[in-house]
Amino acid sequence: MSERGIALIAAGSAVLGSITTGCFAWKAGHRQAAAAKAAGHRQAALISTVQATTDEP
């Protein structure tokens, strides 16, 4: 195999590796964002419960 062919295979492998890593990072980021959003909703519900309890006469 020529040097050019080896270089093309190496470059293609690098690009494919970058795409694969990017997909996994993107999916992990979205899962983390969804978890943070859910935690925020739970915290807001807890805060409103505490406020309602402290506002009772």
Secondary structure, 3 states (H helix, E strand, C coil): CCHHHHHHHHHHHHHHHHHHHHHHHHHHHHHHHHHHHHHHHHHHHHHHHHHHHHHCC
